[in-house]
């Protein structure tokens, strides 16, 4: 009987299970149809619509496949309802100007939805957002990396189950939405990279007791965050991650450091950088948070010293650059922070020798100590050979001394080494000779960038540099190197930037330079190089900037110059070049700056100069951020060419620590994380000197992009100025002085609407100064002195600010500015200012003497009256006189007779 009962119940359960399995063979038909409608909406205006490999190809309404197994769809195994929709990057507009609006009504059938990811879909906004408000079971929502803007409806208060909300990398404006303060279940809240502005009180999150991650970093400078509006405020949450970047933190209280962090002991990542926080450096953050791995406090105004915790800390990433922190580093810093991977202490006031324990940071990969007051010999007492993982070392702008080669020999893993602006010395060629104590290990040969400019390096050019065949940027400028440039340099086939300027190099350029076809920037100015400009340079077709100024090059400007069609800067001044300016120069259409001055160039100015842009250059608009979203292997370094931002900015080094954010928060979604995904370690900008406004100025980065100028001064050019020069509408500086130019100043110069400096002095120009030059509203420097000009001088607009120094040496000019009437009479000269000043001074001095005498008499009489009226004051006065005589008179006698 018992056996029969068991068999009966067993069969019953089998039937029930089989029935349920049969019923749940596929997802709910209603939701399957809704998914297909959603696919149609998402792909209808997308560039992916007709691609075979387009997203959501598995979503086929006619298929018998279970929609729970469709791409990005997950269902409840019991009920069959769709629980997760992971739709990251499934749509993209055909044109960047297209407007894509997210229609939330398509999500109404999915009222059991728990996880929704709509990130990275280029949505500009939304309609029918009430469809979102009805998702009361929703726990995780990711709308990041879109282009959304607009205001949030109050009905979003209904999402009381929401644990994760990511609105980052959008265009939201206005105040931070108030509904957030009512979502007390939030554990993860990301608002970084948005346009929120106004005032946000951090204390509004007091009741969010489950909050673990809060990220806020606006794109603009209009958001103000205040913390702890009352001194007794103690939040109920324990944060793991807090980011408040660039939000004028506590500006109403003079940038005081948030004291509520005294009660936070679970922090793993803290980023308060780019605020105006003041006070002593908060070393207690490290002491209180033993789990802290990442600390970013860059670009604040912290002072004091860096006090280390009393225990060995697990910190991995320390970025505190651009503050006012000073003093010496503690001797045991390498023992306390032995796990550090990335360190940036740059732009502070640290001083003294580096602690020897630096050598114990065996995991360190990047170390930036630049722009401080460190001194001493970098490698004398440091066990730098232990730093086997170090790939970036920046010691620039300090007072380190010693030799360079030991650093290269002891850290073979280095890829970027910056030692510029220090006091390193020695003959680096001799340091690796057969009898040297050092030997270079180039087995890894991984060095990409080497900068030892502006030191005291002497001797011949180091031939061993040719062994680092992966070098892409090399700067040895502003040293004392001498001799020839060796052929070994031509082994650097990847060389992108070469700066050997301001040394004592001599001889001819190696003919093997034609191998350096990757070269973009070549700076050899201010040496003693000689010979013709070598034909080998014609092979460097990628050159953007070529500077050969102040050498001894002779001969004509080469006809092959047009092969360098990508040039933006051409500087050949201060040589012995002869002959005419070749027509092929005019084929350099993209040049911004050209300096051919101080040579022996003759004949006429080519009219074809009008074909050169001398102005804004069309740049690529692709942002580096687009590259940051691509998959990159963990713990890798990427660098990008300057074309993404500035044509004169290169080697932007971005670090990718990999997808480690899940350590801080475990989510079902692929969340958008700011700091850990990528941040820039370093970038390099080239610098160019150009004479404008009567003196040389240095231009770099974006300023160099905006500068344009032509300098043909101090040559033997003759003939008239081509009127076509007036078509260079974007040019800022034009210098044709110290030549033998004749004819008139072209009327077309009135079209140089952006010009700020125009120098035509020391020529043979004749005729009148065009009156329409007063239309040049930007003109600040104008010099036509020592010519043969005649007629009246313009006196309106900016020309009213010029004086006779701008016109001297032109005997036939007239006008009030040079005190010569255009009727042939000399305008009477007013009383010189200095004479008036002398007369006024004499009257003032006389008044001073009479005032002094009157005041003196008044004081004496007043004192006598007071003493005569008040007997007490009289006795006190004579008592003090007696004391003075008693103490002072004997000392005066002693000094007089001894």
ROMIBA-534220 format. One line per 5 residues: number of its first residue (from 1); for each residue z, y negated, x of C-alpha. Coordinates in steps of 0.05 Angstrom, whole numbers, plus 5000, padded with zeros to 4 digits. Layout:
! ROMIBA-534220
NUM) Z,Y,X | ...
! end
This chain:
! ROMIBA-534220
1) 5000,5000,5000 | 5018,4952,5056 | 4954,4969,5093 | 4914,4956,5031 | 4948,4888,5022
6) 4933,4868,5094 | 4860,4890,5088 | 4853,4851,5023 | 4880,4786,5053 | 4840,4796,5116
11) 4776,4803,5077 | 4795,4741,5036 | 4804,4699,5098 | 4738,4723,5127 | 4702,4703,5063
16) 4735,4634,5065 | 4716,4623,5137 | 4645,4646,5125 | 4641,4599,5066 | 4666,4539,5106
21) 4618,4555,5163 | 4560,4559,5115 | 4580,4494,5081 | 4586,4458,5150 | 4521,4484,5177
26) 4497,4412,5184 | 4526,4342,5180 | 4532,4307,5114 | 4463,4293,5085 | 4484,4223,5064
31) 4505,4205,5134 | 4443,4238,5165 | 4398,4194,5123 | 4441,4133,5142 | 4433,4150,5215
36) 4358,4151,5209 | 4358,4084,5173 | 4401,4057,5230 | 4352,4083,5281 | 4294,4049,5245
41) 4332,3983,5246 | 4351,3989,5320 | 4281,4007,5344 | 4237,3966,5298 | 4238,3905,5343
46) 4250,3940,5409 | 4206,3949,5469 | 4227,4022,5468 | 4196,4035,5400 | 4134,4073,5423
51) 4159,4103,5488 | 4163,4178,5493 | 4229,4173,5531 | 4258,4121,5484 | 4331,4125,5463
56) 4349,4162,5399 | 4287,4207,5400 | 4331,4265,5376 | 4345,4227,5312 | 4293,4260,5267
61) 4306,4261,5193 | 4256,4318,5182 | 4289,4361,5234 | 4336,4417,5212 | 4380,4403,5272
66) 4452,4386,5259 | 4457,4310,5266 | 4526,4319,5296 | 4490,4341,5358 | 4443,4281,5360
71) 4446,4235,5419 | 4507,4189,5416 | 4535,4222,5353 | 4600,4261,5346 | 4629,4289,5282
76) 4694,4315,5256 | 4690,4391,5261 | 4728,4400,5197 | 4699,4349,5150 | 4631,4337,5181
81) 4639,4262,5178 | 4610,4221,5235 | 4668,4199,5279 | 4635,4169,5340 | 4571,4127,5349
86) 4558,4113,5422 | 4496,4068,5421 | 4499,4031,5487 | 4432,4003,5510 | 4390,4034,5455
91) 4350,3971,5439 | 4318,3914,5478 | 4274,3856,5453 | 4201,3855,5469 | 4207,3783,5491
96) 4268,3749,5520 | 4262,3694,5467 | 4265,3744,5409 | 4327,3739,5365 | 4360,3805,5347
101) 4414,3803,5293 | 4460,3863,5283 | 4463,3882,5209 | 4530,3915,5199 | 4511,3937,5128
106) 4477,3997,5161 | 4547,4022,5181 | 4575,4022,5110 | 4563,4097,5099 | 4605,4113,5161
111) 4673,4096,5133 | 4707,4150,5175 | 4681,4120,5241 | 4733,4120,5297 | 4693,4100,5359
116) 4635,4050,5358 | 4597,4028,5420 | 4542,3976,5410 | 4544,3946,5480 | 4485,3923,5522
121) 4435,3916,5464 | 4415,3842,5469 | 4441,3825,5400 | 4444,3750,5388 | 4491,3753,5328
126) 4504,3790,5264 | 4495,3791,5189 | 4533,3828,5135 | 4593,3834,5181 | 4634,3856,5121
131) 4606,3925,5136 | 4650,3924,5198 | 4711,3899,5161 | 4712,3961,5118 | 4720,4008,5177
136) 4795,4015,5170 | 4796,4079,5212 | 4761,4046,5271 | 4802,4053,5335 | 4753,4032,5390
141) 4699,3977,5384 | 4654,3955,5441 | 4607,3896,5430 | 4603,3875,5503 | 4541,3856,5543
146) 4503,3826,5486 | 4484,3753,5471 | 4527,3746,5409 | 4552,3680,5383 | 4582,3655,5319
151) 4649,3656,5285 | 4691,3715,5263 | 4709,3727,5190 | 4781,3733,5169 | 4768,3802,5140
156) 4771,3830,5211 | 4846,3828,5201 | 4835,3894,5164 | 4821,3932,5228 | 4894,3948,5237
161) 4880,4015,5272 | 4840,3983,5327 | 4865,4002,5396 | 4805,3979,5439 | 4766,3914,5428
166) 4714,3892,5479 | 4678,3826,5464 | 4662,3810,5537 | 4597,3784,5565 | 4574,3748,5503
171) 4561,3676,5482 | 4620,3667,5434 | 4643,3595,5430 | 4702,3557,5401 | 4774,3579,5401
176) 4793,3651,5414 | 4792,3683,5344 | 4859,3683,5308 | 4849,3753,5278 | 4866,3782,5346
181) 4938,3761,5339 | 4944,3806,5277 | 4916,3869,5310 | 4984,3894,5334 | 4957,3963,5352
186) 4913,3936,5407 | 4920,3970,5474 | 4857,3943,5508 | 4831,3872,5496 | 4772,3845,5536
191) 4747,3773,5527 | 4720,3758,5596 | 4651,3726,5610 | 4648,3688,5544 | 4644,3614,5524
196) 4711,3609,5489 | 4744,3542,5498 | 4803,3502,5473 | 4876,3521,5480 | 4901,3593,5477
201) 4975,3610,5475 | 4988,3676,5510 | 5053,3682,5472 | 5013,3695,5409 | 5008,3766,5435
206) 5083,3775,5433 | 5081,3830,5379 | 5027,3871,5414 | 5078,3920,5441 | 5024,3971,5458
211) 4980,3924,5499 | 4963,3952,5567 | 4899,3915,5588 | 4882,3842,5576 | 4820,3810,5607
216) 4801,3737,5598 | 4753,3697,5641 | 4709,3643,5610 | 4641,3623,5636 | 4657,3549,5627
221) 4714,3505,5649 | 4739,3487,5580 | 4791,3540,5565 | 4865,3526,5576 | 4915,3583,5574
226) 4989,3569,5567 | 5042,3622,5579 | 5116,3622,5560 | 5118,3562,5515 | 5193,3574,5511
231) 5235,3595,5571 | 5266,3652,5532 | 5200,3686,5516 | 5198,3758,5539 | 5138,3799,5514
236) 5148,3870,5488 | 5088,3899,5523 | 5083,3929,5593 | 5016,3911,5622 | 4976,3954,5670
241) 4919,3904,5678 | 4921,3829,5670 | 4862,3784,5685 | 4866,3709,5672 | 4811,3678,5715
246) 4787,3606,5713 | 4828,3585,5653 | 4872,3527,5678 | 4933,3571,5672 | 4996,3532,5653
251) 4962,3465,5667 | 5011,3429,5622 | 5067,3451,5669 | 5031,3433,5734 | 5004,3502,5745
256) 5070,3540,5750 | 5065,3614,5762 | 5077,3656,5699 | 5150,3676,5702 | 5143,3730,5649
261) 5111,3773,5703 | 5182,3780,5731 | 5192,3830,5675 | 5127,3868,5685 | 5136,3929,5730
266) 5076,3973,5711 | 5020,3928,5736 | 4963,3962,5772 | 4913,3904,5773 | 4931,3830,5771
271) 4878,3776,5775 | 4899,3703,5767 | 4846,3675,5813 | 4807,3609,5804 | 4864,3572,5770
276) 4904,3514,5797 | 4969,3551,5806 | 5018,3519,5853 | 5084,3536,5887 | 5103,3588,5939
281) 5062,3651,5943 | 5093,3701,5893 | 5109,3757,5941 | 5158,3786,5890 | 5097,3811,5851
286) 5088,3863,5905 | 5162,3879,5908 | 5168,3889,5832 | 5105,3929,5821 | 5103,3992,5863
291) 5040,4016,5828 | 5000,3953,5840 | 4933,3970,5872 | 4892,3906,5864 | 4918,3835,5873
296) 4870,3776,5865 | 4899,3706,5872 | 4840,3670,5904 | 4825,3597,5897 | 4893,3570,5878
301) 4942,3524,5914 | 4996,3572,5936 | 5034,3553,5998 | 5091,3583,6038 | 5084,3649,6074
306) 5062,3719,6058 | 5127,3758,6051 | 5118,3833,6053 | 5154,3882,6007 | 5212,3922,6037
311) 5177,3988,6028 | 5110,4020,6044 | 5065,3995,5988 | 5004,4030,5958 | 4962,3966,5951
316) 4887,3979,5959 | 4855,3910,5950 | 4885,3843,5971 | 4845,3780,5958 | 4884,3715,5967
321) 4831,3670,5999 | 4826,3595,5990 | 4899,3577,5984 | 4948,3540,6030 | 4988,3600,6053
326) 5010,3592,6126 | 5054,3619,6181 | 5044,3682,6221 | 5031,3750,6193 | 5091,3796,6197
331) 5088,3846,6253 | 5094,3907,6207 | 5038,3887,6158 | 4996,3947,6179 | 5054,3994,6166
336) 5071,3965,6097 | 4998,3961,6075 | 4971,4022,6109 | 4929,4041,6047 | 4890,3976,6043
341) 4815,3982,6034 | 4796,3910,6025 | 4830,3847,6052 | 4810,3774,6045 | 4858,3723,6074
346) 4804,3671,6089 | 4810,3596,6079 | 4885,3591,6087 | 4930,3564,6142 | 4952,3628,6176
351) 4965,3621,6250 | 4986,3657,6313 | 4965,3724,6342 | 4946,3782,6298 | 5000,3836,6292
356) 4986,3899,6331 | 5000,3940,6268 | 4932,3918,6241 | 4906,3979,6279 | 4946,4023,6232
361) 4904,4004,6171 | 4860,4064,6182 | 4830,4062,6112 | 4808,3990,6114 | 4734,3976,6100
366) 4729,3900,6096 | 4773,3849,6133 | 4761,3774,6125 | 4807,3728,6165 | 4758,3670,6171
371) 4775,3596,6166 | 4847,3600,6189 | 4885,3581,6253 | 4891,3650,6284 | 4888,3652,6359
376) 4896,3700,6418 | 4852,3756,6442 | 4829,3798,6384 | 4824,3864,6420 | 4877,3860,6474
381) 4935,3893,6437 | 4903,3918,6373 | 4885,3991,6366 | 4819,3972,6334 | 4789,4039,6353
386) 4831,4068,6295 | 4791,4026,6245 | 4737,4078,6239 | 4719,4060,6167 | 4714,3985,6177
391) 4645,3960,6157 | 4656,3885,6149 | 4696,3842,6198 | 4696,3766,6191 | 4736,3726,6242
396) 4696,3661,6236 | 4726,3592,6246 | 4789,3610,6283 | 4811,3604,6356 | 4803,3675,6379
401) 4782,3686,6451 | 4763,3744,6495 | 4701,3787,6499 | 4653,3808,6445 | 4629,3876,6470
406) 4696,3913,6462 | 4695,3898,6388 | 4626,3929,6381 | 4644,3988,6426 | 4710,4005,6392
411) 4687,3999,6319 | 4620,4035,6316 | 4622,4037,6239 | 4613,3961,6233 | 4555,3936,6191
416) 4573,3863,6185 | 4607,3826,6243 | 4620,3751,6241 | 4653,3720,6303 | 4622,3651,6298
421) 4660,3587,6312 | 4713,3615,6358 | 4724,3613,6434 | 4695,3680,6455 | 4667,3677,6525
426) 4638,3717,6582 | 4570,3741,6602 | 4555,3792,6549 | 4496,3821,6587 | 4541,3838,6646
431) 4595,3868,6602 | 4552,3931,6589 | 4522,3937,6658 | 4530,4001,6700 | 4595,3976,6730
436) 4625,3951,6665 | 4689,3976,6635 | 4656,3980,6567 | 4602,4025,6540 | 4568,4015,6474
441) 4567,4073,6425 | 4504,4063,6384 | 4502,4134,6357 | 4514,4108,6286 | 4471,4046,6297
446) 4494,4018,6231 | 4501,3944,6249 | 4463,3901,6199 | 4489,3831,6215 | 4517,3800,6279
451) 4537,3727,6284 | 4571,3702,6348 | 4544,3631,6344 | 4582,3570,6367 | 4624,3604,6420
456) 4623,3600,6496 | 4579,3661,6511 | 4541,3653,6576 | 4493,3690,6621 | 4426,3720,6605
461) 4404,3742,6537 | 4435,3812,6524 | 4382,3865,6527 | 4428,3917,6495 | 4421,3882,6428
466) 4353,3916,6422 | 4390,3982,6414 | 4417,3961,6345 | 4352,3975,6311 | 4380,3965,6240
471) 4399,3892,6253 | 4374,3847,6198 | 4408,3782,6216 | 4425,3759,6287 | 4454,3691,6306
476) 4470,3673,6378 | 4461,3598,6370 | 4504,3544,6402 | 4524,3583,6463 | 4504,3578,6536
481) 4453,3634,6541 | 4398,3624,6591 | 4335,3657,6618 | 4278,3691,6581 | 4280,3724,6513
486) 4274,3798,6531 | 4222,3845,6501 | 4279,3890,6477 | 4290,3841,6420 | 4224,3865,6390
491) 4256,3933,6376 | 4292,3901,6317 | 4237,3916,6267 | 4283,3902,6207 | 4303,3833,6232
496) 4304,3784,6174 | 4339,3724,6203 | 4340,3704,6277 | 4376,3643,6304 | 4376,3631,6379
501) 4379,3555,6375 | 4418,3507,6419 | 4421,3550,6482 | 4387,3543,6550 | 4334,3595,6539
506) 4269,3585,6576 | 4202,3617,6590 | 4150,3641,6540 | 4161,3675,6473 | 4149,3750,6480
511) 4080,3771,6456 | 4113,3830,6421 | 4141,3784,6368 | 4083,3806,6324 | 4124,3870,6311
516) 4178,3830,6274 | 4140,3830,6209 | 4204,3829,6166 | 4224,3761,6193 | 4239,3708,6141
521) 4278,3656,6181 | 4264,3640,6254 | 4305,3586,6290 | 4290,3573,6364 | 4302,3498,6366
526) 4336,3460,6422 | 4320,3506,6480 | 4271,3500,6538 | 4218,3548,6514 | 4148,3532,6536
531) 4075,3551,6529 | 4027,3550,6471 | 4056,3569,6403 | 4041,3643,6410 | 3991,3678,6366
536) 4042,3733,6356 | 4077,3689,6305 | 4015,3693,6260 | 4035,3763,6242 | 4102,3740,6213
541) 4071,3729,6144 | 4138,3732,6108 | 4166,3672,6144 | 4199,3621,6099 | 4229,3576,6153
546) 4203,3564,6224 | 4240,3516,6270 | 4213,3506,6341 | 4238,3434,6350 | 4259,3404,6417
551) 4226,3453,6464 | 4168,3447,6513 | 4112,3477,6472 | 4044,3446,6485 | 3972,3451,6461
556) 3946,3442,6391 | 3979,3463,6326 | 3947,3532,6319 | 3891,3542,6269 | 3923,3607,6246
561) 3982,3568,6216 | 3954,3580,6146 | 3970,3654,6153 | 4044,3635,6143 | 4029,3621,6070
566) 4101,3632,6048 | 4131,3577,6091 | 4179,3529,6058 | 4203,3495,6122 | 4159,3479,6183
571) 4194,3441,6240 | 4154,3430,6304 | 4182,3362,6325 | 4202,3343,6396 | 4150,3383,6434
576) 4086,3364,6472 | 4036,3384,6419 | 3969,3348,6422 | 3904,3343,6383 | 3893,3330,6309
581) 3932,3360,6251 | 3889,3420,6231 | 3863,3424,6161 | 3894,3493,6155 | 3963,3460,6152
586) 3944,3438,6082 | 3939,3511,6060 | 4015,3517,6067 | 4021,3500,5993 | 4095,3518,5985
591) 4124,3476,6042 | 4183,3432,6022 | 4199,3403,6090 | 4150,3389,6148 | 4169,3354,6213
596) 4115,3343,6265 | 4147,3281,6295 | 4157,3263,6369 | 4095,3298,6394 | 4027,3272,6420
601) 3987,3288,6358 | 3928,3242,6348 | 3870,3225,6302 | 3880,3214,6228 | 3927,3239,6174
606) 3890,3292,6133 | 3881,3272,6060 | 3889,3344,6040 | 3965,3337,6047 | 3964,3326,5972
611) 3954,3402,5964 | 4024,3416,5992 | 4080,3418,5941 | 4133,3379,5980 | 4178,3390,5920
616) 4209,3441,5875 | 4188,3512,5890 | 4179,3563,5834 | 4234,3614,5842 | 4246,3681,5812
621) 4297,3680,5756 | 4322,3751,5759 | 4397,3748,5767 | 4438,3792,5812 | 4479,3811,5751
626) 4420,3851,5725 | 4424,3894,5787 | 4499,3902,5779 | 4489,3942,5715 | 4448,3995,5750
631) 4480,4060,5771 | 4508,4055,5841 | 4542,4110,5879 | 4617,4105,5887 | 4645,4061,5941
636) 4579,4033,5963 | 4554,3967,5990 | 4492,3934,5962 | 4456,3871,5986 | 4401,3831,5954
641) 4349,3782,5978 | 4357,3708,5966 | 4300,3705,5916 | 4350,3718,5860 | 4386,3652,5869
646) 4361,3608,5926 | 4303,3618,5973 | 4349,3597,6030 | 4407,3643,6011 | 4405,3714,6037
651) 4444,3778,6045 | 4491,3773,5987 | 4538,3831,5998 | 4567,3859,5934 | 4619,3914,5935
656) 4619,3970,5883 | 4684,4010,5884 | 4655,4057,5833 | 4678,4075,5763 | 4753,4075,5776
661) 4775,4034,5716 | 4790,4097,5676 | 4851,4104,5721 | 4880,4043,5687 | 4858,4059,5616
666) 4828,4122,5587 | 4777,4106,5533 | 4724,4145,5496 | 4676,4087,5508 | 4641,4064,5571
671) 4676,3998,5575 | 4652,3935,5611 | 4698,3921,5669 | 4691,3856,5709 | 4728,3857,5775
676) 4725,3931,5790 | 4651,3939,5775 | 4629,3888,5827 | 4649,3827,5866 | 4616,3789,5922
681) 4644,3799,5992 | 4599,3752,6029 | 4534,3713,6028 | 4495,3675,6081 | 4457,3611,6074
686) 4409,3581,6124 | 4415,3509,6148 | 4360,3460,6165 | 4365,3391,6198 | 4317,3337,6175
691) 4314,3263,6190 | 4319,3220,6128 | 4350,3153,6113 | 4349,3136,6188 | 4390,3195,6212
696) 4391,3271,6214 | 4424,3307,6157 | 4438,3381,6149 | 4414,3416,6086 | 4434,3486,6065
701) 4435,3530,6004 | 4416,3497,5938 | 4413,3428,5971 | 4359,3454,6016 | 4320,3479,5956
706) 4321,3409,5927 | 4302,3372,5991 | 4230,3353,6007 | 4202,3310,6062 | 4145,3296,6112
711) 4158,3267,6181 | 4097,3249,6224 | 4132,3194,6263 | 4127,3180,6338 | 4058,3207,6348
716) 3990,3176,6364 | 3962,3179,6294 | 3910,3126,6277 | 3866,3105,6219 | 3888,3087,6149
721) 3940,3122,6107 | 3903,3167,6057 | 3915,3143,5986 | 3922,3217,5967 | 3992,3216,5999
726) 4013,3179,5937 | 4002,3242,5897 | 4063,3275,5929 | 4104,3258,5868 | 4164,3302,5886
731) 4172,3281,5958 | 4240,3250,5976 | 4230,3226,6047 | 4165,3202,6081 | 4165,3177,6153
736) 4100,3153,6185 | 4133,3104,6234 | 4117,3094,6308 | 4043,3110,6304 | 3979,3068,6307
741) 3962,3070,6234 | 3921,3013,6206 | 3895,2988,6139 | 3938,2972,6079 | 3996,3006,6046
746) 3964,3047,5990 | 3976,3023,5919 | 3983,3097,5902 | 4051,3098,5936 | 4078,3072,5869
751) 4070,3144,5844 | 4122,3171,5893 | 4173,3168,5837 | 4226,3211,5871 | 4222,3180,5940
756) 4287,3156,5971 | 4266,3140,6042 | 4199,3108,6063 | 4191,3088,6136 | 4125,3055,6159
761) 4151,3012,6216 | 4118,3003,6284 | 4046,3011,6262 | 3986,2964,6253 | 3987,2960,6178
766) 3960,2897,6146 | 3951,2866,6078 | 4004,2856,6025 | 4063,2899,6006 | 4043,2927,5938
771) 4085,2894,5884 | 4084,2958,5842 | 4129,2992,5893 | 4186,2962,5853 | 4174,3020,5805
776) 4205,3067,5857 | 4274,3066,5827 | 4302,3118,5875 | 4281,3081,5938 | 4342,3069,5983
781) 4310,3061,6051 | 4247,3019,6061 | 4223,2997,6130 | 4157,2962,6145 | 4180,2923,6206
786) 4134,2909,6265 | 4068,2913,6229 | 4016,2859,6211 | 4033,2852,6138 | 4024,2787,6100
791) 4039,2756,6033 | 4103,2754,5992 | 4158,2805,5994 | 4178,2841,5929 | 4247,2815,5908
796) 4261,2851,5843 | 4295,2917,5826 | 4319,2956,5887 | 4279,2911,5934 | 4332,2857,5922
801) 4380,2900,5963 | 4336,2899,6026 | 4343,2845,6080 | 4302,2815,6137 | 4314,2876,6181
806) 4267,2915,6136 | 4211,2865,6148 | 4220,2835,6218 | 4160,2832,6264 | 4111,2813,6209
811) 4097,2739,6221 | 4055,2729,6159 | 4105,2755,6108 | 4142,2705,6065 | 4197,2706,6014
816) 4270,2686,6003 | 4296,2750,6035 | 4269,2728,6103 | 4281,2654,6091 | 4207,2635,6094
821) 4174,2600,6036 | 4106,2625,6014 | 4085,2550,6015 | 4092,2549,6091 | 4160,2517,6095
826) 4224,2546,6121 | 4277,2554,6069 | 4341,2518,6088 | 4393,2565,6112 | 4459,2561,6074
831) 4524,2552,6111 | 4537,2615,6150 | 4592,2656,6120 | 4631,2658,6184 | 4636,2581,6188
836) 4663,2578,6117 | 4711,2633,6137 | 4734,2592,6197 | 4746,2529,6155 | 4783,2569,6103
841) 4824,2601,6158 | 4842,2533,6187 | 4865,2506,6120 | 4904,2570,6107 | 4940,2566,6174
846) 4961,2494,6163 | 4987,2512,6094 | 5023,2570,6125 | 5059,2527,6177 | 5083,2476,6125
851) 5105,2531,6078 | 5144,2565,6134 | 5180,2500,6153 | 5197,2484,6081 | 5224,2555,6069
856) 5265,2553,6132 | 5298,2487,6115 | 5312,2509,6044 | 5346,2574,6068 | 5389,2536,6119
861) 5411,2484,6069 | 5425,2536,6016 | 5467,2577,6064 | 5507,2515,6085 | 5521,2497,6012
866) 5544,2568,5995 | 5592,2569,6055 | 5619,2499,6038 | 5631,2516,5965 | 5661,2586,5973
871) 5717,2592,6025 | 5718,2668,6021 | 5645,2674,6039 | 5656,2622,6094 | 5710,2665,6127
876) 5667,2727,6120 | 5607,2693,6151 | 5645,2670,6213 | 5678,2738,6219 | 5610,2771,6225
881) 5589,2719,6275 | 5650,2735,6318 | 5635,2809,6315 | 5564,2797,6338 | 5587,2755,6396
886) 5641,2806,6415 | 5594,2866,6416 | 5526,2838,6433 | 5541,2782,6483 | 5573,2827,6537
891) 5515,2876,6533 | 5464,2820,6540 | 5501,2794,6602 | 5503,2865,6632 | 5428,2874,6624
896) 5414,2804,6651 | 5453,2815,6716 | 5436,2888,6728
! end
